[in-house]
Amino acid sequence: MAGAFNGFGQKAIPFLKALDFHQSREWFQENRDLYASELHEPFCDLVETLSERFAAAGLGLRGDRKKSLFRINRDVRFAKDKRPYNRHLSAILSPDGTKMEQGVFYVHIGLERCFAGVAWWQPGPELLQAMRKAIVTKPAAFRAMVTALKKGGLVLDSEDCLKRAPRGFEEVSEADLAQAVRNRHFVVRHEIDPATIYSPALVDDLVDFTLRAKPLLGWGMAIQGKIG
């Protein structure tokens, strides 16, 4: 049953701690009702409330309680770590409402940290190449996007970037552009104060962040539109 987001349950993080301690399907099944009431249903409400607010703000991102959440079960088929459950819950809102699209909003509520991101994450080779070309051939547009993000208190994340310039971009000499073409992803992040997850105010916080991240979405969409 859909509803407005009123905050996660007070036992949400304690549940994740206990699940991480037990890492047992038997324990999870015994406590499934607690998981549903404290974590899963509130997260579904958060996704649908954000979807409505994002639509009203013209952000072009949407999701729903069936498609947007990642499962709490880990995929352990090829992993050395065989623990069956994640230490977090997460979800994606995207232009088409699926997890397969680019230019997305991601939210993560977990034991280590709670955060949100707006990202062009692991773009395919064609889109990534087009983004790198756009940085070099239209530096003013790229720098305007970076400046707009900075005004909103955000910076592009350089984590997981290439150590060297990608092929074809070795001659880029300006430091900011040389750094940017080494990115594998284009991401801005927002740390969520864990104390705020129990309140409907979390929605305002996340909408505010996503509006500040809008220049990154617009920049990528303009490039994607040219190759689509």
N, C-alpha and C positions, 0 to 999 in steps of 0.2 A: 504494500500500500504506500503510495507516494505521499510525502509530506514535506513541509518546510524544514530546513536543517535547524535543529535546536542545540547542537553540540554533541560531541561524543559522550558516552557514558563515563562516569567517574572510574569505572573498573576497566576502561579500555586498555590503558598501558599496563596495569597489573595483570590483565588477561594475557597480553603479549609476553610479559615476563614469565608468567607461569607456563605458557605454551612453549616458550624457548627452553625452559628448564626441563619440561617433561618430554617434548619432541616425540609425542606418542599419539598414534591414531585413536587408541582407546581413550586417552585423556581428552582429546579434542571432541570425540563423539559424546562423551559424558558431559562436556561443557559447551556443547554446540549452541544451546539456547542463550547462554551468556555472551558468546561470540556474536550471535545475531543481534541481541538487544543493545550491547555496548559498543560494537564496532561496525558490523556489516550493514545493518539497516541505517544507522546514522550516516555511514559513508555513502550509501545509495542516495539518501536525502541530500547530502552535500553536493553530489554530482548533479542531481536534477535541479537543485536550487541555483548552483553556479551556471548550469546550462541556460536557465531562464534569465539570470542576471547578465551573462555574457551576450545573449541575444539582444537584450534591452540596450546594452552598451555598444552594440554594433561590432563586437569582437570576432564574429564569425566562427565561434568554437562551440561545440555542443557534445552532449553525451547522454547516456541513460543508465538506469540501474542494472540493465542486463549486459550491455556491451562494454562499458567503460572500465569496470574494475578488473584488476589482475587477481588471479586466484591466490589465496594464502598458501596453497600447496605448492611446494617447490617442484620443478621438473628435475628429477635426480637421475634420469636415464643415463646421462653421459658425465655426471658430476662425481668427483671424488668424495665430496661432502654429501652424505646420504641422508642428512636430517630432512624430514618430510615437510617441515613448515618454515615459511619466511618469518623474519622478525619484524615485519612491517605489512601494512596494507597500502596499495597505491592504485591510482586510476589516471586515465588519459581522457581529455576532451579535445576533439579535433574538428577540422572543417566539415568532415562528413560523418562524424560520430563514431568512426571505427578506430582501432588501434594501428591501422596500417598506413594512415595518412601522415603527411609531413606538415610542419608548422603547428605545433601542438602545445597544450597546457598539461603539465604533469603535477600530481600532488601525491605526497608520500608521508604517511604517518607511521613512525617506527620507534623502536627502542632507543637506537643511537641518536636519531634526530628526526625532526619534522621539517619538511621543506617543500617548496613548489618550484617549478621551472617552466619557462617558455622556450621551446627548442625546435630547431631543425636538426633532428638527431639521426646520425648515421644516414644522411641523404645518399641516395644511389649515385653511382659514378657520374651519370649525365648531369644530374642536378648539382652535385658537389663541384664538378668541373665548371659549370656555368656560374656558380657562386664565386669561385676563385677568379674566373675571368672578369666578372663584374667588379670585383674588388680592385683589380688592376686597371681595367679600361674605364671604369666610372668611379674613380676614387672619391670624388666629391659626394656622390650619393651614399657611398659606404661610410665616409666620415660624418656626414650629416646624421646618419642613423646612430652611429656610436655616440655622437654629441647629444642627441636626443635621449638616448638611454642614460647617459651620464647625468643629464639634468634631472632624470627621474631616480637617481641614486643607484643605477645598475651598470654593470660592466660585463662584457662578453667573457665567458669562461674560457681560459686557455688550457684547461686540463686535457690530457690525452691528445695533445697536438703532435704533429710530426716533428722529429728532431731536425730534419733538413727540409729544404724547400722541395715541394713536389715537382715531378718532371714537367718542364716547360715554364717553370716559374723561378728558375735559379737566378735570373737577372733582376728580379725585383729588389730594389735597393732601399727604398724608404722603409724605415723600421716598422712603423705600424702596419703597413701593407704586407711586408715580408712575414710578420708575425701572423697576420690574419689568414694568409693563403695556406699556412701550415695547419690550420684548424681542420679537424675531421668532423666537427659538429659546430653549430652556432647556437649557443645557449646562454640564457641569463637565469640566475637562481635567486630565490628568496627564502631566507631562514624563517620558519614559523616558530614563534614563542610557544613551547609546549603547553604553557598555562592557558593559551587562548583556544585550544581545541575543544574545550568543554562549553564553549559559548557560541551563539549565532553570530557574534562579531567576527568569527573566523571568515565568514563569507565576504564581508566588507574588505577585510585585509587582503584576501586573495583576488578580489575584483580590482582593488587598487593596484596591486602588483601587476596584474595582467594588462591593465590600461597603460602602466608605465613601460611595459615590455612591448607594446603595440608596434613601435617603430621596427623592431626586429621581425615581427610577423609580416608587416607591410613590405619590407625590403626583400625578404625571401619570396613572398607571393608574386612580386613584380618580376622576379627572375624566373620563377616556376612557370608563370603565365607565358613567358616568351618561348619556353621549350616545350610547353604542353600541346 
